[in-house]
């Protein structure tokens, strides 16, 4: 398939605490307001519950309502859809990012870095592998929230003239108190990896009383902000160009000088 621009939609919203039916209803309304075709639709982390460690009440199976909803969105819009869900599987729990293709097939990534300022690292299982999602000629690396703080895990690779990925995506529930780190780290990940970077965040207070400022961003490989949301509910749209990315990579071939390394799991 020929390479092309990607039309991207970020759904920045408040999230009803541990209430999947309300959240699915609300995001359905937001999807209905998208007036132009989208290649990629992005939801925040744990879009159907908010970031919770209440596994007993909130965890779903891979046949649950949240993934069923994502599949319905992918089928109805013809878009690649990404969002994370609290999943119960094999007697364990995972903060699982699901990438759903327009034919409703899926790829999954389990969040590697589990947050130590909450109970997440105590009650959930960490992932041990990354995935590359191919869509319309693009290679996309999906990670989740706290993963943003770990540059080695997201580091791009350059082998035999090819980059491992072109776009890095972070669905998140990132609190307002650390919004400077949010913006700074997203820009840094774009610059150091010569890739587009997207952070899609929530707004509003969660069930623990933690406020979230939104600040969803689309950033180009030079670290420039192409699209930015404020603190209100937003359907943020952007178009990114693989041609422009390749021209920049050809003119500034720092991939040739990147260090090679092995990550111990």
Backbone as CSV, one residue per row, in Angstrom:
resi,resn,N_x,N_y,N_z,CA_x,CA_y,CA_z,C_x,C_y,C_z
1,UNK,0.848,-1.193,0.000,0.000,0.000,0.000,0.880,1.239,0.000
2,UNK,0.533,2.224,-0.812,1.361,3.410,-0.940,1.340,4.219,0.350
3,UNK,2.417,4.916,0.588,2.508,5.743,1.780,1.739,7.034,1.550
4,UNK,1.171,7.587,2.624,0.339,8.767,2.498,0.302,9.522,3.807
5,UNK,-0.376,10.665,3.773,-0.628,11.395,5.008,-1.581,10.589,5.893
6,UNK,-1.513,10.855,7.193,-2.465,10.268,8.128,-3.325,11.379,8.716
7,UNK,-4.634,11.223,8.614,-5.567,12.129,9.272,-5.915,11.538,10.636
8,UNK,-5.609,12.278,11.687,-5.673,11.762,13.050,-6.692,12.543,13.857
9,UNK,-7.434,11.848,14.716,-8.391,12.462,15.633,-8.063,12.008,17.060
10,UNK,-7.904,12.975,17.961,-7.672,12.698,19.378,-8.930,13.081,20.147
11,UNK,-9.418,12.166,20.977,-10.622,12.412,21.759,-10.232,12.738,23.197
12,UNK,-10.183,14.031,23.498,-9.851,14.477,24.855,-11.140,14.783,25.599
13,UNK,-11.354,14.088,26.720,-12.621,14.211,27.430,-12.431,13.945,28.912
14,UNK,-13.396,14.402,29.700,-13.522,13.917,31.064,-13.950,12.449,30.989
15,UNK,-13.712,11.704,32.065,-14.070,10.286,32.103,-14.846,10.015,33.382
16,UNK,-16.040,9.481,33.254,-16.855,9.138,34.425,-16.168,8.016,35.200
17,UNK,-16.007,8.223,36.491,-15.198,7.310,37.290,-15.818,5.917,37.359
18,UNK,-15.074,4.937,36.851,-15.435,3.518,36.929,-16.852,3.253,36.415
19,UNK,-17.206,3.945,35.340,-18.564,3.829,34.794,-18.500,3.605,33.283
20,UNK,-18.196,2.384,32.850,-18.027,2.118,31.424,-19.235,2.497,30.569
21,UNK,-20.439,2.242,31.041,-21.607,2.526,30.206,-21.738,4.016,29.924
22,UNK,-21.496,4.857,30.937,-21.537,6.305,30.723,-20.453,6.756,29.768
23,UNK,-19.252,6.223,29.947,-18.133,6.641,29.105,-18.314,6.189,27.663
24,UNK,-18.780,4.977,27.467,-19.025,4.498,26.111,-20.114,5.334,25.449
25,UNK,-21.130,5.682,26.200,-22.194,6.538,25.660,-21.633,7.907,25.262
26,UNK,-20.810,8.468,26.137,-20.265,9.800,25.852,-19.308,9.782,24.661
27,UNK,-18.416,8.791,24.617,-17.481,8.730,23.487,-18.214,8.412,22.181
28,UNK,-19.321,7.694,22.265,-20.138,7.472,21.075,-20.645,8.804,20.527
29,UNK,-21.063,9.687,21.431,-21.505,11.018,21.013,-20.361,11.808,20.386
30,UNK,-19.165,11.698,20.941,-18.019,12.405,20.366,-17.686,11.864,18.976
31,UNK,-17.731,10.548,18.827,-17.457,9.954,17.524,-18.457,10.473,16.484
32,UNK,-19.704,10.649,16.894,-20.732,11.143,15.988,-20.492,12.559,15.513
33,UNK,-19.626,13.300,16.197,-19.318,14.676,15.815,-18.122,14.781,14.864
34,UNK,-17.476,13.657,14.583,-16.349,13.683,13.636,-16.924,13.777,12.229
35,UNK,-16.649,14.873,11.562,-17.315,15.158,10.287,-16.522,14.701,9.069
36,UNK,-15.234,14.459,9.238,-14.387,14.079,8.105,-13.761,12.713,8.362
37,UNK,-13.446,11.976,7.300,-12.834,10.650,7.485,-11.523,10.744,8.260
38,UNK,-11.306,9.784,9.135,-10.077,9.730,9.931,-9.374,8.410,9.666
39,UNK,-8.054,8.457,9.603,-7.259,7.239,9.454,-6.959,6.609,10.811
40,UNK,-6.871,7.455,11.840,-6.492,6.996,13.178,-7.293,7.779,14.209
41,UNK,-7.984,7.071,15.098,-8.743,7.681,16.188,-8.155,7.204,17.507
42,UNK,-7.835,8.153,18.390,-7.132,7.844,19.631,-7.967,8.218,20.849
43,UNK,-8.093,7.271,21.781,-8.766,7.467,23.050,-7.720,7.570,24.162
44,UNK,-8.054,8.189,25.304,-7.122,8.230,26.435,-6.917,6.848,27.068
45,UNK,-5.982,6.786,27.979,-5.735,5.585,28.774,-6.982,5.232,29.593
46,UNK,-7.290,3.931,29.679,-8.456,3.444,30.425,-9.677,4.339,30.168
47,UNK,-9.986,4.509,28.892,-11.016,5.456,28.472,-12.394,5.117,29.043
48,UNK,-12.644,3.864,29.393,-13.985,3.485,29.830,-14.162,3.505,31.346
49,UNK,-13.072,3.697,32.108,-13.163,3.679,33.575,-12.428,4.830,34.243
50,UNK,-11.504,5.481,33.544,-10.510,6.301,34.199,-9.416,5.407,34.747
51,UNK,-8.271,6.021,35.101,-7.129,5.238,35.579,-7.413,4.722,36.984
52,UNK,-7.797,3.470,37.072,-8.178,2.861,38.345,-7.382,1.586,38.592
53,UNK,-7.201,1.282,39.864,-6.580,0.003,40.227,-7.607,-0.931,40.864
54,UNK,-8.875,-0.596,40.709,-9.961,-1.412,41.243,-10.230,-2.564,40.272
55,UNK,-9.331,-3.528,40.287,-9.402,-4.621,39.319,-10.638,-5.489,39.503
56,UNK,-11.040,-5.701,40.752,-12.169,-6.591,41.006,-13.458,-6.104,40.380
57,UNK,-13.656,-4.796,40.363,-14.885,-4.221,39.830,-14.772,-3.843,38.359
58,UNK,-13.604,-3.360,37.948,-13.495,-2.698,36.648,-12.845,-3.528,35.540
59,UNK,-12.127,-4.587,35.875,-11.444,-5.343,34.834,-12.445,-6.079,33.952
60,UNK,-12.162,-6.123,32.656,-13.007,-6.792,31.678,-12.212,-7.882,30.968
61,UNK,-12.917,-8.762,30.321,-12.274,-9.732,29.444,-12.096,-9.098,28.071
62,UNK,-11.438,-9.819,27.191,-11.255,-9.340,25.821,-12.549,-9.431,25.008
63,UNK,-13.601,-9.939,25.617,-14.920,-9.951,24.987,-15.852,-8.951,25.669
64,UNK,-15.300,-8.074,26.511,-16.107,-7.154,27.287,-16.620,-5.963,26.500
65,UNK,-17.402,-5.099,27.146,-18.041,-3.988,26.441,-17.086,-2.939,25.889
66,UNK,-15.944,-2.724,26.551,-15.039,-1.669,26.085,-14.381,-2.035,24.765
67,UNK,-13.875,-3.267,24.656,-13.272,-3.679,23.395,-14.343,-3.851,22.318
68,UNK,-15.506,-4.323,22.692,-16.603,-4.413,21.726,-16.911,-3.040,21.144
69,UNK,-16.912,-2.025,22.000,-17.140,-0.647,21.537,-16.049,-0.198,20.567
70,UNK,-14.782,-0.435,20.902,-13.693,-0.033,19.998,-13.828,-0.714,18.636
71,UNK,-14.213,-1.974,18.641,-14.406,-2.680,17.379,-15.546,-2.051,16.575
72,UNK,-16.613,-1.677,17.250,-17.735,-1.040,16.558,-17.316,0.294,15.950
73,UNK,-16.490,1.052,16.671,-16.004,2.325,16.139,-15.138,2.096,14.911
74,UNK,-14.222,1.119,14.986,-13.354,0.828,13.850,-14.166,0.414,12.628
75,UNK,-15.148,-0.442,12.825,-15.973,-0.915,11.712,-16.809,0.208,11.112
76,UNK,-17.368,1.066,11.945,-18.271,2.103,11.450,-17.543,3.271,10.807
77,UNK,-16.306,3.540,11.247,-15.558,4.684,10.719,-14.531,4.303,9.665
78,UNK,-14.171,3.021,9.604,-13.103,2.611,8.704,-11.734,3.087,9.156
79,UNK,-11.597,3.354,10.461,-10.353,3.893,11.020,-9.616,2.844,11.842
80,UNK,-8.317,3.049,12.011,-7.567,2.357,13.050,-7.882,3.072,14.353
81,UNK,-8.258,2.322,15.392,-8.693,2.892,16.666,-7.797,2.359,17.770
82,UNK,-7.343,3.243,18.673,-6.474,2.836,19.773,-6.974,3.402,21.091
83,UNK,-6.954,2.565,22.120,-7.266,2.994,23.475,-6.882,1.905,24.446
84,UNK,-6.660,2.266,25.714,-6.291,1.233,26.685,-7.462,0.893,27.596
85,UNK,-7.471,-0.364,28.065,-8.553,-0.938,28.849,-7.940,-1.746,29.992
86,UNK,-8.583,-1.758,31.135,-8.184,-2.647,32.229,-8.726,-4.041,31.921
87,UNK,-7.802,-4.983,31.664,-8.163,-6.322,31.172,-7.832,-7.391,32.214
88,UNK,-8.725,-8.356,32.346,-8.507,-9.555,33.168,-8.248,-10.723,32.239
89,UNK,-7.106,-11.424,32.434,-6.759,-12.536,31.550,-5.842,-13.502,32.288
90,UNK,-6.148,-14.791,32.201,-5.319,-15.825,32.823,-5.036,-15.522,34.287
91,UNK,-6.059,-15.084,35.011,-5.980,-14.797,36.444,-5.020,-13.646,36.763
92,UNK,-4.711,-12.833,35.761,-3.902,-11.629,35.959,-4.614,-10.427,35.386
93,UNK,-4.059,-9.234,35.666,-4.658,-7.983,35.219,-3.627,-7.164,34.448
94,UNK,-4.104,-6.489,33.404,-3.219,-5.750,32.515,-3.842,-4.404,32.135
95,UNK,-3.010,-3.382,32.070,-3.402,-2.126,31.448,-3.061,-2.299,29.968
96,UNK,-4.037,-2.683,29.182,-3.798,-3.160,27.810,-4.241,-2.141,26.769
97,UNK,-3.296,-1.708,25.962,-3.619,-0.866,24.828,-4.007,-1.765,23.663
98,UNK,-5.178,-1.510,23.104,-5.677,-2.309,21.991,-5.724,-1.447,20.739
99,UNK,-5.111,-1.927,19.674,-5.185,-1.285,18.357,-6.143,-2.106,17.511
100,UNK,-7.249,-1.488,17.117,-8.291,-2.189,16.375,-8.320,-1.662,14.943
101,UNK,-8.166,-2.562,13.983,-8.141,-2.197,12.576,-9.563,-2.079,12.026
102,UNK,-9.722,-1.473,10.842,-11.059,-1.289,10.278,-11.854,-2.578,10.070
103,UNK,-11.170,-3.725,10.015,-11.891,-5.002,9.896,-12.140,-5.654,11.259
104,UNK,-11.863,-4.907,12.347,-12.091,-5.336,13.733,-11.068,-6.345,14.242
105,UNK,-10.002,-6.627,13.494,-8.902,-7.414,14.041,-8.062,-6.517,14.957
106,UNK,-7.293,-7.143,15.853,-6.615,-6.380,16.906,-5.145,-6.751,17.050
107,UNK,-4.366,-5.791,17.531,-3.058,-6.024,18.113,-3.080,-5.425,19.502
108,UNK,-2.339,-6.036,20.437,-2.374,-5.552,21.809,-0.968,-5.307,22.355
109,UNK,-0.885,-4.311,23.227,0.345,-4.001,23.958,-0.019,-3.820,25.428
110,UNK,0.669,-4.538,26.323,0.458,-4.393,27.758,1.479,-3.413,28.325
111,UNK,0.978,-2.405,29.017,1.816,-1.342,29.568,3.000,-1.928,30.332
112,UNK,4.181,-1.507,29.943,5.409,-2.049,30.539,5.702,-1.430,31.907
113,UNK,5.643,-0.116,31.991,6.029,0.586,33.213,4.771,0.923,34.009
114,UNK,4.599,0.248,35.133,3.403,0.401,35.961,3.672,1.434,37.053
115,UNK,2.734,2.334,37.229,2.947,3.549,38.013,3.168,3.242,39.487
116,UNK,4.261,3.764,40.045,4.621,3.475,41.438,4.021,4.454,42.441
117,UNK,3.390,5.523,41.977,2.707,6.411,42.903,1.246,6.000,43.093
118,UNK,0.885,4.874,42.521,-0.437,4.289,42.738,-0.237,2.801,43.017
119,UNK,-1.322,2.071,43.079,-1.238,0.632,43.305,-1.057,-0.143,42.005
120,UNK,-0.927,0.552,40.876,-0.894,-0.150,39.592,0.188,-1.225,39.559
121,UNK,1.376,-0.885,40.051,2.487,-1.847,39.976,2.304,-3.039,40.904
122,UNK,1.382,-2.927,41.869,1.131,-4.023,42.800,0.049,-4.983,42.304
123,UNK,-0.907,-4.457,41.540,-2.072,-5.275,41.201,-2.136,-5.676,39.724
124,UNK,-1.255,-5.130,38.905,-1.278,-5.469,37.487,0.033,-6.088,37.051
125,UNK,-0.018,-6.805,35.947,1.165,-7.438,35.394,1.778,-6.543,34.325
126,UNK,3.104,-6.357,34.335,3.732,-5.536,33.299,3.872,-6.305,31.990
127,UNK,3.832,-5.573,30.903,4.127,-6.183,29.616,5.622,-6.411,29.464
128,UNK,5.990,-7.252,28.506,7.412,-7.529,28.285,7.792,-7.432,26.807
129,UNK,6.922,-6.840,25.997,7.242,-6.704,24.580,6.528,-5.490,24.004
130,UNK,7.161,-4.900,22.996,6.547,-3.824,22.231,5.952,-4.407,20.954
131,UNK,5.079,-3.650,20.340,4.547,-4.046,19.045,4.685,-2.870,18.086
132,UNK,4.780,-3.176,16.812,4.716,-2.155,15.770,3.425,-2.389,14.996
133,UNK,2.599,-1.363,14.932,1.323,-1.442,14.233,1.481,-0.807,12.859
134,UNK,1.272,-1.598,11.816,1.368,-1.091,10.456,0.005,-0.653,9.950
135,UNK,-0.055,0.574,9.407,-1.345,1.082,8.910,-1.097,2.115,7.820
136,UNK,-1.596,1.832,6.631,-1.517,2.736,5.485,-0.084,3.203,5.220
137,UNK,0.855,2.269,5.322,2.239,2.576,5.026,3.031,3.142,6.187
138,UNK,2.379,3.369,7.316,3.041,3.900,8.508,3.340,2.775,9.490
139,UNK,4.453,2.918,10.204,4.769,2.052,11.333,4.567,2.851,12.613
140,UNK,3.703,2.343,13.495,3.292,3.065,14.692,3.681,2.257,15.929
141,UNK,4.303,2.927,16.894,4.635,2.313,18.181,3.680,2.857,19.241
142,UNK,2.758,2.045,19.747,1.857,2.496,20.813,2.396,2.126,22.195
143,UNK,2.510,3.126,23.058,2.890,2.921,24.455,1.822,3.581,25.325
144,UNK,1.986,3.544,26.663,0.933,4.034,27.550,1.513,4.913,28.660
145,UNK,1.032,6.121,28.769,1.197,7.050,29.893,2.597,7.028,30.526
146,UNK,2.760,6.356,31.664,4.008,6.357,32.430,5.193,5.858,31.600
147,UNK,4.940,5.070,30.553,6.012,4.659,29.633,6.757,5.868,29.072
148,UNK,6.091,7.023,29.039,6.693,8.232,28.472,7.976,8.631,29.186
149,UNK,8.094,8.269,30.446,9.267,8.674,31.232,10.491,7.781,30.992
150,UNK,10.392,6.799,30.124,11.467,5.820,29.965,11.930,5.804,28.499
151,UNK,12.912,6.645,28.176,13.308,6.823,26.781,13.923,5.594,26.134
152,UNK,14.547,4.725,26.925,15.143,3.527,26.333,14.057,2.622,25.760
153,UNK,12.926,2.507,26.457,11.842,1.638,26.007,11.246,2.117,24.680
154,UNK,11.254,3.423,24.469,10.657,3.979,23.254,11.679,4.225,22.148
155,UNK,12.954,3.914,22.386,13.997,4.329,21.446,13.801,3.699,20.074
156,UNK,13.801,4.558,19.068,13.687,4.109,17.685,14.961,3.390,17.258
157,UNK,14.861,2.563,16.245,16.021,1.854,15.695,16.165,2.180,14.220
158,UNK,17.401,2.167,13.744,17.705,2.395,12.332,18.569,1.237,11.855
159,UNK,18.018,0.405,10.977,18.711,-0.777,10.485,18.552,-0.861,8.972
160,UNK,19.677,-1.014,8.279,19.652,-1.211,6.822,18.823,-0.151,6.115
161,UNK,18.970,1.088,6.563,18.298,2.201,5.914,16.841,2.373,6.287
162,UNK,16.341,1.589,7.248,14.933,1.660,7.627,14.795,1.974,9.115
163,UNK,13.811,2.807,9.429,13.487,3.124,10.813,12.449,2.132,11.338
164,UNK,12.523,1.805,12.619,11.580,0.860,13.203,10.157,1.424,13.183
165,UNK,10.014,2.709,13.495,8.679,3.291,13.491,8.730,4.749,13.050
166,UNK,7.535,5.253,12.693,7.378,6.623,12.198,6.559,7.490,13.144
167,UNK,5.719,6.851,13.945,4.803,7.559,14.831,4.763,6.852,16.175
168,UNK,4.891,7.632,17.254,4.876,7.136,18.626,3.644,7.723,19.318
169,UNK,2.844,6.863,19.947,1.552,7.272,20.498,1.478,6.930,21.984
170,UNK,0.984,7.893,22.785,0.838,7.694,24.231,-0.584,8.046,24.697
171,UNK,-1.529,7.098,24.754,-2.786,7.333,25.470,-2.485,7.431,26.967
172,UNK,-3.060,8.452,27.631,-2.631,8.744,28.999,-3.764,9.248,29.874
173,UNK,-3.526,9.142,31.201,-4.254,9.880,32.232,-3.182,10.631,33.024
174,UNK,-2.682,11.716,32.477,-1.524,12.427,33.039,-2.031,13.614,33.861
175,UNK,-1.667,13.721,35.139,-2.247,14.747,36.011,-1.756,16.158,35.706
176,UNK,-2.594,17.127,36.057,-2.265,18.536,35.831,-0.968,18.930,36.530
177,UNK,-0.704,18.374,37.712,0.468,18.780,38.497,1.785,18.496,37.783
178,UNK,1.763,17.590,36.791,2.998,17.260,36.080,2.867,17.598,34.589
179,UNK,2.113,18.659,34.261,1.876,18.996,32.864,3.156,19.488,32.179
180,UNK,4.066,20.144,32.918,5.330,20.587,32.306,6.142,19.381,31.841
181,UNK,6.200,18.349,32.682,6.910,17.126,32.291,6.236,16.478,31.090
182,UNK,4.915,16.450,31.071,4.151,15.880,29.960,4.566,16.493,28.626
183,UNK,4.512,17.806,28.542,4.830,18.485,27.293,6.306,18.327,26.940
184,UNK,7.163,18.471,27.937,8.607,18.400,27.685,9.036,17.020,27.212
185,UNK,8.508,15.975,27.850,8.894,14.617,27.485,8.347,14.223,26.119
186,UNK,7.133,14.646,25.788,6.599,14.344,24.455,7.470,14.981,23.370
187,UNK,7.886,16.215,23.578,8.750,16.871,22.591,10.109,16.181,22.519
188,UNK,10.637,15.785,23.665,11.931,15.098,23.672,11.864,13.770,22.932
189,UNK,10.798,12.992,23.150,10.660,11.713,22.461,10.612,11.909,20.949
190,UNK,9.975,12.981,20.474,9.923,13.244,19.038,11.305,13.567,18.492
191,UNK,12.024,14.428,19.174,13.334,14.873,18.692,14.333,13.724,18.682
192,UNK,14.401,12.970,19.766,15.437,11.947,19.875,15.171,10.741,18.981
193,UNK,13.910,10.541,18.579,13.562,9.378,17.761,13.277,9.715,16.302
194,UNK,13.377,10.989,15.932,13.068,11.430,14.573,11.735,10.834,14.109
195,UNK,10.702,11.085,14.900,9.380,10.536,14.623,8.319,11.507,15.113
196,UNK,7.135,11.404,14.532,5.993,12.122,15.083,5.622,11.488,16.424
197,UNK,5.126,12.315,17.345,4.695,11.837,18.652,3.330,12.437,18.967
198,UNK,2.437,11.600,19.509,1.108,12.040,19.920,0.865,11.630,21.362
199,UNK,0.388,12.580,22.167,-0.078,12.288,23.512,-1.543,12.666,23.613
200,UNK,-2.400,11.708,23.944,-3.831,11.996,24.108,-4.196,11.789,25.570
201,UNK,-4.690,12.846,26.200,-4.888,12.851,27.640,-6.350,13.136,27.983
202,UNK,-6.729,12.911,29.215,-8.070,13.201,29.710,-8.092,14.567,30.382
203,UNK,-9.281,15.046,30.714,-9.467,16.226,31.540,-10.290,15.834,32.764
204,UNK,-10.412,16.772,33.705,-11.282,16.580,34.860,-10.653,15.783,35.985
205,UNK,-11.305,15.769,37.166,-10.801,15.021,38.313,-11.180,13.549,38.221
206,UNK,-10.280,12.689,38.694,-10.608,11.263,38.737,-11.213,10.911,40.106
207,UNK,-11.423,9.630,40.337,-12.046,9.192,41.573,-11.187,9.379,42.805
208,UNK,-9.901,9.654,42.621,-9.007,9.927,43.736,-8.902,11.428,44.008
209,UNK,-9.605,12.240,43.201,-9.551,13.691,43.344,-8.408,14.335,42.592
210,UNK,-7.703,13.588,41.760,-6.570,14.119,40.997,-7.065,14.827,39.744
211,UNK,-6.748,16.120,39.570,-7.192,16.834,38.379,-6.277,16.573,37.182
212,UNK,-6.872,16.605,35.997,-6.139,16.388,34.750,-6.392,17.568,33.820
213,UNK,-5.321,18.036,33.173,-5.389,19.279,32.402,-5.551,19.064,30.903
214,UNK,-5.589,17.832,30.451,-5.682,17.611,29.009,-4.330,17.808,28.352
215,UNK,-4.174,18.932,27.639,-2.911,19.238,26.952,-2.536,18.167,25.931
216,UNK,-3.522,17.556,25.279,-3.207,16.582,24.230,-2.419,17.280,23.126
217,UNK,-1.434,16.573,22.581,-0.493,17.185,21.648,-0.215,16.282,20.456
218,UNK,0.044,16.919,19.303,0.615,16.266,18.133,1.903,17.020,17.815
219,UNK,3.017,16.291,17.771,4.343,16.911,17.667,5.085,16.336,16.475
220,UNK,5.773,17.200,15.729,6.509,16.728,14.555,7.908,16.259,14.953
221,UNK,8.663,15.646,14.029,9.965,15.063,14.388,11.018,16.078,14.830
222,UNK,10.769,17.370,14.587,11.693,18.404,15.042,11.328,18.919,16.430
223,UNK,10.224,18.406,16.985,9.782,18.845,18.297,8.797,19.988,18.264
224,UNK,8.325,20.367,17.075,7.346,21.443,16.951,5.932,20.920,17.215
225,UNK,5.127,21.715,17.888,3.739,21.340,18.169,2.879,21.664,16.951
226,UNK,2.253,20.634,16.385,1.386,20.805,15.219,-0.064,21.045,15.625
227,UNK,-0.500,20.466,16.725,-1.862,20.640,17.214,-1.832,20.473,18.724
228,UNK,-2.639,21.274,19.419,-2.608,21.269,20.882,-4.005,21.549,21.422
229,UNK,-4.411,20.783,22.424,-5.678,21.012,23.113,-5.422,21.746,24.420
230,UNK,-6.440,22.426,24.900,-6.353,23.079,26.200,-6.885,22.175,27.288
231,UNK,-7.675,22.754,28.213,-8.196,21.985,29.348,-9.662,21.616,29.173
232,UNK,-10.224,21.858,27.986,-11.628,21.575,27.758,-11.783,20.321,26.910
233,UNK,-13.013,19.781,26.888,-13.279,18.650,26.009,-13.004,19.068,24.567
234,UNK,-12.274,18.210,23.848,-11.816,18.586,22.511,-11.771,17.372,21.599
235,UNK,-12.227,17.569,20.373,-11.931,16.628,19.292,-10.811,17.277,18.493
236,UNK,-9.590,16.873,18.782,-8.408,17.491,18.187,-8.025,16.754,16.916
237,UNK,-7.859,17.507,15.828,-7.558,16.906,14.536,-6.195,17.388,14.040
238,UNK,-5.517,16.505,13.339,-4.224,16.867,12.733,-3.954,15.941,11.559
239,UNK,-3.164,16.426,10.632,-2.690,15.609,9.514,-1.172,15.594,9.549
240,UNK,-0.597,14.405,9.510,0.860,14.286,9.521,1.328,13.655,8.213
241,UNK,2.531,14.041,7.814,3.032,13.701,6.484,4.261,12.816,6.572
242,UNK,4.182,11.645,5.974,5.340,10.764,5.928,6.380,11.278,4.938
243,UNK,5.928,11.971,3.911,6.875,12.571,2.967,7.758,13.596,3.670
244,UNK,7.150,14.450,4.492,7.937,15.435,5.226,8.869,14.765,6.233
245,UNK,8.397,13.710,6.862,9.246,12.971,7.794,10.466,12.401,7.080
246,UNK,10.257,11.778,5.941,11.368,11.167,5.209,12.345,12.205,4.689
247,UNK,11.833,13.352,4.250,12.721,14.430,3.798,13.605,14.910,4.946
248,UNK,13.029,15.042,6.132,13.806,15.464,7.292,14.836,14.409,7.665
249,UNK,14.450,13.153,7.649,15.385,12.088,7.981,16.537,12.006,6.988
250,UNK,16.244,12.246,5.721,17.295,12.215,4.704,18.271,13.375,4.858
251,UNK,17.763,14.521,5.284,18.616,15.702,5.405,19.416,15.721,6.698
252,UNK,18.993,14.933,7.679,19.639,14.942,8.993,19.679,13.508,9.499
253,UNK,20.673,12.756,9.054,20.701,11.306,9.251,21.344,10.923,10.586
254,UNK,20.755,11.386,11.670,21.329,11.027,12.969,21.072,9.565,13.316
255,UNK,20.159,8.916,12.604,19.933,7.493,12.851,21.186,6.665,12.633
256,UNK,22.063,7.129,11.753,23.317,6.414,11.494,24.225,6.398,12.720
257,UNK,24.016,7.328,13.641,24.886,7.456,14.805,24.218,7.026,16.110
258,UNK,23.006,6.522,16.014,22.344,6.055,17.236,23.091,4.872,17.836
259,UNK,23.116,4.807,19.151,23.741,3.691,19.858,22.867,2.446,19.754
260,UNK,23.513,1.303,19.660,22.803,0.029,19.707,22.895,-0.516,21.128
261,UNK,21.804,-1.131,21.588,21.767,-1.598,22.964,20.773,-2.733,23.085
262,UNK,20.825,-3.411,24.204,19.901,-4.504,24.517,19.179,-4.160,25.815
263,UNK,17.858,-4.313,25.839,17.069,-4.066,27.050,16.899,-5.383,27.798
264,UNK,17.220,-5.404,29.071,17.025,-6.592,29.892,15.618,-6.569,30.476
265,UNK,14.855,-7.624,30.234,13.479,-7.722,30.734,13.438,-8.613,31.971
